[in-house]
């Protein structure tokens, strides 16, 4: 009986919530291009703020196939009509020909900090991968709220985000993830230049982005709540992701698990 000693290259699934045309997903692919075989499965259009939702719409499940050219290489790309989490599910279950070794979600336009991570499509995609036993990295670049949900995103300085993403991917693929995290949530201040200048943080219990109370309005008409950054500095945890990014302007790396069990305190 012959046994092959050939080892397959790592297989990396890339996704996001800004849509498959986002500059951020191209930057993520470029950052890890030589680390393994890549495949892209991302929402066909902007899906920020979807969390891990699985909405059922008329076009849900349609998949548009294409390629994205990165540094002379053609990367298979699939635009999924659906949420970021649904894009990952389709990517793992029917697009990929083998189980990915790593899922990368981003580079997202807009930070994902504190309890706001539960709303994030970027984190929702990472959680879906983690739920299927695949380690995930979510990486987000600080950006003004006014651009975070645009279909056509502007250019941005993504090099620092790409460098720390690459370093994290190398560690995880080498199984150096000693903290036993399911997801690494990376947030990069807009002006950050040194990818080594990061801090391991905890997730803050504050919201960071908060809905604003509306003025009196006609309930029969469509309406969207607006948000703004709102932080209580008196209770903000000094070891938290929000403190690192918002106060100290440091890159935050937060190891997360999808086990939401509280301590054994009883009721």
N, C-alpha and C positions, 0 to 999 in steps of 0.2 A: 504494500500500500504506500502510495506517495503522499507526502504531506508538503504543501507549499509553505515556504518560509517568507514569501512576499507579504509585506504589510501594506494595507491600504492607507492612503493618505487620509488625514482627518477630513471629515465632511462637515461643512459649516452652512447652516441655513441663515440667511439674512432676511430681515423683515423690518417694518416700521409702522407708524400710524399716520405719517404725513403723505402717504401715497407713493407709488412706485417711481414717480418722476422726481421725487425730492432729491436735491443735491446731497442731503445727508446720507442717504443710502448708498450713493455712489462713493462718497468719502469713506464710509464704513467698509465697503468692498475693497477699495484701494488699500486701506490700512491692513487688511488681513489676506490680501490676494495670494501671497506666497505661503500661507500657513496651511493650506489644504484645498480641497475641491469645494467650490462655492456654488450655491444655488440661491436665487432670490425668489421669495414668495411674499408679496406685500399687497396691501389694499390697492385696488385699481385707482382710487381717488382718496382725497383727504378724509381721514377718519379719526382725528384727534378727539380725545375725551370719551372714547367708547369703552374704556375699561376692558373687562373680559366679556363683553356682551356678544350674544349670538342672535342678532335681529334677523327676522325672516321677511325679506322684501321680494318684489317681483324678479329682480335680477340676481338675487343671492345665489352664489355658487358658480356663476359664469366665470371662466378663467381665460384671460387673454395671454397668449404666449408670445414672447419676444426674446431678444438678447440685449444685454447692456455691455458695451465695449469699455473695458477698463485696462488701461496701459497695454493695449494691443491684444488683450484676451477677450473672447466672447463669453460672457457669463449668462447662463440660462436664466430668464426672468419671467415670472408669472404674476400678472395683475389679477388678483382675486376680487370679485365683487362681493364685499362683505367686510366685517370688522377685522382689525388686526389679529385678534385671537383666532378668528375663522380662517384667515390667511395662513396662519401657522398650522392649524389643524389640517387644512388641505395640503399644505406643504409637506407635512410629515406623513400623512396617511395615503396620499395618492399621487403627489408630484415627485417626491424623492424616491430613488430606487433603493435606498438603505437608510437606516436610522441615523440622523445627524448626531455628531459628537458634541455640537455646540450650536446654540441659537443666539444670534446677535440682533437686538432690536434697536434701531436708530441709524444714524445719529439724529436725534430728535431736535426740532426747533422748539425750545422752551423747556425750562427746568422741571423736574418731577421730584418734589421734596415733601417731607412730612406726610400727613394723612392724605394729601392730594394724590399720592401714588395709586390709591384705590380707584381713582377716576381715570387714570392714564391709559390710553390705548397702547403706548409704548410698553408699559409694565404689564398690561393685559396680555399682550403677545408673549412676553417673557414668561408670565405665569402659565400660559397654555403650554409652552414648551416644557417648563419644569414639571407640570402635571403629567407629562408623558415621559418623565425620567431623563430629560435632556437639560443639562446645565445651560444657563442663559445669562447674557449680559444686556442690560438696558443702559444706553448712554445718551445723555441729553446735554445740549448746550444752552446756556441761559439766553433767552431772547425776549423781546418785548411782547406783551400780550397781544398787541395789535397785529402781529404777523403769524401767530401760532396756529391759526386755522385757515390760512390762505391756501388756495389750490396751487397757485404759482408762487413758490417760495423764493425769496431773494438769495443772492449769493451770501455766504458767511465764511468767517474764518474757522475752518473745521480741522486744521492740522493738529492742534493740541488734543482735541477730542479723539482724533484718529490715533494719535500716538499712545495715549493711555488705554484706549480700547485694544490696540494691538498687544500691549504689555499684559493686559488682563487675559486676553485670549490665549496668549502663549502659556501663561501660568495654568489656566484651566485645562488646556489640551495636554499639558505635561503632568496633569493631575497634582498640581501643587496647591490646590484649593483647600488649604489646611483648616479653614474655618467652617467647613461643611455647609456652605451656603448653597441654596438652590439658584439664587439670582444675585448678581452683583449689580447694584443700582449706582451708576456713575453720573455725577452732575458736575458740569464744567462752567465756571464763571466766564462771562463773555470775553474778558481781557486776559484770561490765563495763558501763559506762554510756556511754563515748565511742566511737562507731564509727570515729572517726579515729585512735584510739590503738591501732594495729595494727603488727605487725612482719612483714616478709617473711622466711620461715624455710625451712630445709631439713627434710626428713623424717628424724627420728632413726632410728638403727639399733637402738634399744632397743624392746622390746615394749610398754611402758606397762601394759597389762592382761596379767597372767600367770596361767596355770592353777596351781592349788595341788595338791600331791601328796595323793592321797586316803589315808584310813586303810584298813587291811585290810578287804576287803569280799567279798561273794558275787558272783562274776563272772556268775552266771546271772540276776541281777536288774538291772533298768534303773538307770542311774546317770548323773548329770550332774556334770561337773567344775565346780568353783567357781573364780572369778577374783578377783584383787585388784590394785590399783595397786602396781607394784613397779618402782622406779627405782634404778639405780646412779649416784649423784651423782658418783662419781669419774670416770666415763667419759662422762657426759652431755654432749653437744655444746652449746656455749653459743649457737650459731646455729640450734638445732633447734626444731621445733614443740613438743616436750615442755618444753623449757626456757622458752620464751615463756609457755606457758599455766600450767604447774605451778609454776615458780619465780618468774617475774616477773609473772605474772597479767596478761599482755598478750594481746590477740587475735592469733592466728597465722593467716597467709595463706601457704599452701605451694603454689607452682606445681608440678604434677606432669605427667609425660608417661607414656604407656602403652608407650613403648619401654623395655624392661628390659635392653637390651644393656649389658654391662659394657665397661670401657675395653679398648683393644687391647693387652692384656698377654700373651695367649697362655698356654699351660700347658706 
